[in-house]
Amino acid sequence: MTEPLVVMQGILKDFPGVHALVDCRFELLPGEVHALVGENGAGKSTLMKILGGVYKRDAGVITYKGAPVEIPNVANAQRLGISMVHQELNLMNHLTVAQNIFIGREPRAHGIPLVLDEGGLNDLAAALFERLHLRLDPTRRAGSLTVAGQQMVEIAKALSFNSSVLIMDEPTAALTDTEIDELFRIIRELRGQGVGVVHISHRLQELKQISDRITVMRDGRYIDTIGTADAKIEQIISMMVGRTIFEAVPEVPEKTNPEVVLEVRNLNRGSAIRDVSFSVHRGEIVGIAGLVGAGRTEVARAVFGADPIDSGEIFVHGKKVKISGPIDAVHHGIGYLSEDRKRYGLALGLSVETNIVMASLKRFVSRLGIVRSALTRSAAELQVQNLAIKTPSLNQRVRNLSGGTQQKVVVGKWLTADTEILIFDEPTRGIDVGAKSEIYHLLNALAHEGKAIVMISSDLPEILRMSHRVVVMCEGRVTGELTAAEATQEKIMTFATQREAAA
């Protein structure tokens, strides 16, 4: 039998108020793609962060290439040959793409230690991108990239270490189908070279395409490891959640409510948004589809006032409104769930309670300017209960929660603010199958209550499942609009790849 690259046994990890891992184990073989699955909060990322040197284990043994090892930090893991692509992006936004990839390993000009060779650095990055078939500019600032672009930089950085073990935490969450295919091509090449790849994913349909074995975790514990060839999706879900999952479908009314709650007319912002118009009726879910770079997020940020516009008009309940910033948007009943919750949606150092009420704090302040803590606690408890937010207490800092749980806190924030227009940008990105079902039910419930919902998603089945109408964008323009009855993946992709709107 082939000797494992990695064996983890009896792994224990506690955080304040949380038993994150209890007697966990994991094994990775050379040339194997081993999928690690489970609901948010199951401990997948925590277990791999221990292997990657981000966290120190409280107990247990790690064997690497047949010998017990200590992995006190990330640098030590990388020297051993273990690299990790994290679910949450960790780039330095003020640096270029090339500088981020080779930070601490930059070539020196003329052999002078204190003088960096920027040209040589860019050439190294360009060669790496060519090998990986990535369309990235080495000189571009990382902070100016989309989430998908930043994710690809993280992947390139991890692959630049020529590691024996590559851990990928939700690497496909923000990628298009074409980019996923390219990533899987790279993974298969690495597998052929004997590299062991750990693939953490909530997209269960990916497992059959790329993995050899699947390990399931639940509530911080190891459940089982099974061969992918013999595994059924229903079996995996059952092990993950311990309950039956029903995915909601949109409750499409027989007649559309005539009341237009949000209308955008001829919106323009440089080359990112070009003459975009669309409307959302009361009780309607309008999906916005398109490839990465189509301008979907840019439109959402412009409507919310996060980015200025060059021209165009926004109407709420038929009345033209001026939105100069997010405060104006919230005042007019618009809430925005960003695709990057860590960067724009949360105050990670503050509590669950504070995050849930922060967008509507004025409602909880007395005439004397004192925050009524009993009311904020009651409001936060309501959202924790309704959204099944897994937290040991309302005082828990949001940074200590799993990615999917953080996403639910953002949803709770806008529900507490009682906004009428909700813009969900990639609402289920990085969320497990159980939480996805809950989000789908929530979207339907909000629409049934009369909320006007804009849902941006790169997941076409999700767009088709949840949208009453689908607006498709390409290169900053609206190129098509489809009703739920008309929409298919083929039609959406046709519009998403044509530069001009259909006549």
N, C-alpha and C positions, 0 to 999 in steps of 0.2 A: 504494500500500500504506500502511496506517495506520502512523504512526511509533510505535515501541515506547515504553512508559513507562520500562522498565528493560532495559538490556542489560549482562550481566556476562560478561566474557571473560578467559580465562587466570588465573582465580582460584586462588591457592595459599595454603594455611594449614597450618602445622605446630604441633603441641603436643609437649611433652616425650615423645620416644619414638614419636610417632605422626605420619604424614603424613595429615592429616585431609582435605585437598583437593589435588588435583593437576590443574592445567590445566582447571578447571571452567568451564562457561558456562551461561547461563540468559537467557531473554528473556520479558518480560511485556508484553502489549498492553493498551491501554485497553479497559475493558469486557470483560475476559477472566477466566475462572476457570481458572487453570493449575495442574494437579495435579503435585506433586513426590513421587515414590515411590522406594522402595529399602529394602533391609534395614536393621536397626539397625546403625549404624556406617558406613553408606554415605556420610554427609556432608551429608544433606539439611538438618538443623537448623543445622549449622555454616555452610553456604552462606547460609542465610536470616538467621542471626544477624549475618553480615557485612553484609548489606543493611540489617538493622535497627539497626546500630550497636553491637551487643553485643561483637563481635570486630572487630579490625582485620585486614585482609587482609595477607599477606606479599608478594603480587605480584598483578598483574592490573589491569583497568580496569573501573570502573562508570560507565555512562552513564545519566543520569536526565533524562527529557524532552528528550533530544537533546544534553545537555551533560555532560561528564565531571564527576564529583563525588567529594569526599572525605566519608566518613561516620565521623567519629572517635568518636561516642558516640550513645546512644539519643536524647538530646534533640535532637541535630542531625538525626537521621533523622526525628523527629516534626515538626520545623520544615519539613523538605522535603516532608512529606506521606506518610511511610512509617511505619506502625504494625505491631506484631507481637503476636500472642497466642501465648505460649510453651506448650510441652507441659508443662513443670514450672511449677507455680503459684508466683507471685511476689507474693502479696498480703501486706500488713502486717496480721497477724491481730488485733492489738489495736485497730485502727481500724475505723470503721464501713464499710459497703459504699459509701456516698456519698463518704466521705473517701478511700477507696482509689481511686475512679474519678477524682476531681478533685483529687488531691494536687498541690499546687503551682499550682493554677488556681482556688482557692477564692474565692467572692465575698466582698467585705468589707462589714461592716455600716456603714451611714451614710457610706460612703466613707473610713472610718478604716483605714489600712493594716494595723494590728496586730490589728484586731478582726474575727474571722471571722463570717460570716453563716450559722450552722448551718441555720436554717430555709430560707434561699435555696439552700443547698447540697443539702439534702434534696429541695427542689422540683425542682432541676435533674436530680437522679438519678431522681426519680419520673417526670418527663417523658420522660427517656431510656428508662426501662423500659416506659412506656406505648407509646412509638413502636415498641419492639422486642417488645412483647407478652411481657414477662418478669415473672414473679411473684416479685419480690424486695423485701424491706423495706430502704429506704435507711439506716435507723437501726440495723440489726442488725450485730453485730460479725462481721467477715469470718471470724474463726477458728472461729465456731460453725456455719458452713455446711458442708454435705457437699462432697465433691470436685466433684460436678456443679454445685452452687450456686456454688462458687468459680470454676469454669470459666466459667460464664455471666457472672460479674462481670468476669472478665478480658476476655471478648468485648465486653461493654458498654463497658469502659474504652477498648479499642482503637477502637471505633466512635465514641466521643465526640470523637475528634480530627478527624473529617471528612476522613480521609486519601484520597489518590489511589491509594495502594498499601496493601493490607491483607494481611499474612502471617498465616496461621492454621496453627499446628503442632499437629496431632492435636486439633482443636477438638471432635470428636464422641466422643472416646474414653470419656468418662464420662457421656454423655447418653443419654436414652431415645429411642426412635423418634419420639415426639411432639416432643421437644425438637430432635431432628435435623431434622425436617421444618420446624420454625419457623426454625431457623438457616439452612437452605437457602433459605427464603423471603426472609430478610434478605439473603443473599448474592446472590440473583437480583435483588433491588431495587438493590443496590449495583452490580451488573454493568450494569443498565439506566441507571445514572447515570454510567457511564464509569469506575468504579473498577476497578482491576486487583486481582484476588484470587489469592494463592498459597495453595493448599490442600494441606498435607502430611498424608498419611493412609496408614495401613496397611490400612484397610478398602477393599479394592479394589472391592467391590460399589458403593461410593459414587461412584466416578469417573464412571460412566455417567450418574448422576443430576445431577451438578453441574458437571463440568469440561468445558472446550472442547478443551484440549490436555493431554498428559501427558508430563512429562520424567522419565526413569529414570536413577538413579545407582547405582553399585556400587563399593564399596571406594574411596570418595573421588573417583571419576572420573565424568564425564558419559558416558552410554551412548547415548541417543537421545531425540528428541522426536517424538511421533506425535499425530495427531488422534484425539480420543476416539471419534468416530463410527466410525472404521475399526479401532479397537483391540479385541483380544480379551484376556480376562483371562489365558488361558494364555500368550499372547505377552508380556504385561507381566511375569508371574511369571518366565518364562524369561529375560527381560532383567535382572530384578532379582537373581536368585539364581544363574543359570548352571547350574542343576541341576533335576531333577524333584522336585516336592514331593508327598508323600503325607500327607494329613491322617488322623490316627488316629481310629478309632471305638472306643467303649467295649467292652471284652471282658466282656460280661455273662454271668456264670456261670449254668448251668442252675438251680442251687439257691443261695439266699442262705446265706452262712455264718451259722449260728445265733448265733455269739458277738457280742453287742453290746459294742462297745468304748467308745462314748461315748453317753450318754443325758442329755438335758436335759429337766427336768420343771418346768412351770409357772413359767418365768422371767419376772420383772417388773422393769421399771426405768422409773418415771414413765409418760409416754405413749408413749415410744419403743419399749418392749418390753412386750407385754401377754399374759401367760399363754402363753408360747411353749414348746412341747414338740416334741422330735424325737429320733431315734436314728440312729446310724451303726454298721453292722456291720463286722466285719473284712473287708478286701478290697473295700469298697464306696465308690463315689463318690456322695455325696448333693449334688445341685445345689440351691442356694437361689436362687429367682428372685423377681422383684418389681420394681415401678417405683422410681425414686429416691425416697427418703423412706419406704420400706416398713419399714425397721428391720433390714435384713439385716446391715449393717456393725455396727450397735449390738449385735446378738446375738453376732456374732463377737468383738467387743471385750469383751463381758461374760463369755463363756465363757473367754476368754484372761486375764481378770482386769485388763484395761486400764481398765475402768469398773466401779464398784461396782453391785451389784444390790440391789433392794428386797426381793425374795423369790424363792424357787425353789431347785431342787436340781440338782446336776451329779454324774453317776456315771461313773466310769472303770472298765471291766472289772467292772461290777456293784457297785462299792464307792463309796459316797457320799464325795465329796472336797470340801474347802473351798479355794476359790481366791480369795485376797485380793489377788493381784497376779500379774504375768507370771512372776515367779520360781516361784510355786507351780504355775502352768500348765506351765512347762517341766519342773519336777520330776515332774509327773504325765504327762509325755510328750506335751504339747500344743504345737504350733508354729503361729504365726500369720504369714501373708504378707499384710501390710497393703495396702489399695488405694492408699495414698500412700507409696510406698517411700522417697521422699526425706525425708519428715517422720518416719516411724516405723520404717522397715525397715533403714536404713543409717546408718553413720557416714561421711559423705561425705569428711571430711578424712583418713580412715585408708585403709590399703592394702586391696587385694583380699583378701590373705591374712588380715589381721586381721578383716575383716568376715565372712569365711567361718567362722572358728573362734570368733567372739566369744560365740555362744550356748552353746558347749560348752567354754569355755576351761579349766575345772577338769580336764578329761580330759588336758590337755597340760602340766599343772604338776607338777613333781617334788615329792618330800616336803620339799625345802628351799625350796619356793615359787618355783622358777625355771621359766620357760616353756621347754619343750623345742622350740626353733625348728625342729629337723629334723622333728619330728612334725607341727607346725602346717603347715610347708611341704608335707609329703607329703599331708596331708589336703586342703589348698587345691588342690594340683596335681591331685588326683583329681577334684575338682568342676569345675575349669576344663576338664579333658579330657572328662568325662562330659557336661557341659552346653554344651560348645563356647563357653565364655566368651571373647569377643574382647578380650584385654588384652595389651599388649606385655610385661608382666611381673607377677608376683604383688605387686610393690612399688608398682604403679601406684595412685594415689589414685582412689577410686571416683567422685569428682566429675568426673573427666576421661573417664569412660566414657559411652557412649550410654545412653539410657533403657532400652532393651531389655536391654542387657548388665547394667545395674544390677539389673534384675529377676531375671536369672539368678543374680547374686551372692546375692540374698536367698534364692532357692530353695536354693542351695548351702549357705547358713548352716544352714537347718533340716534338710537332709539330713545334714550333718555332725553335728548334734545327735542324729541317729537317733531323732527323735520318732515315736511310733506314730500320733498323731492330727494331721493337717495341715489347717489351715484356710487355703484359698487365696481371698483376697478380690480379685476381678478379676485373675486371674493373667496374662491376656494383654493387659491394658490397655496401649496404646502399644507393642505388640510386632508386628514384621513377620510376614509369612506364613510365612517359613522358621522363625523362632523359635517361632511358634505351634505348628507341626507338632511341633517338638521338645518343647514343653511338654505337648502332648497325649500324645505317646508316653511322656513321663516320668510323667504322671498314671496312665496305664494300667499302667506298670511298677511304680509304687508300690503301686497297688491289687493287682496280681498278687502282690506281696511280702507282702501282708496289712495294709498301712497302711489306716487309716480316714480318708477324705478328705471334707472339706466344701468345696465349691466355690461361691463366690458369683460370679455373673456377670450383667451387664446384656445380654449378647449371647445372645438366645434360641437361635439355631442352635448356639452353643457349649454351652449348657445341654442341648439335645437330643442333641448329638453325644457328650457326655462323661458324662452322669449315668446311674447305675443307677436312682436314684429322684430325684424332683424335689419339693422342699418349696417352696410358694409363699406369699409374705407380702404383706400389704396393711395399711398404717397400724399397724404394730407387732404384728400378729397373724398366725398361720399360718391361711391360708384354704383351703388344699388340699394334697393330697399325691398324686402320680402315679407309677406305675412307668414304666420306660423304654418299655414297650410301649403304655402308655396316653397318654403325654405327646405333645401337639402344641402348636404355637404358639398356636392358638386357645384350647385348654383352659387353658394357662398364663395367657394374658391375661385370660381370664374370671375366674379366681381372683385375679389380681393387681389387679383393679379392683373386687372386692367386699369390703366392709368386715368382714363377719362370715364365719366359717368355715361351709362347707357342712355341712348336717346329715348 
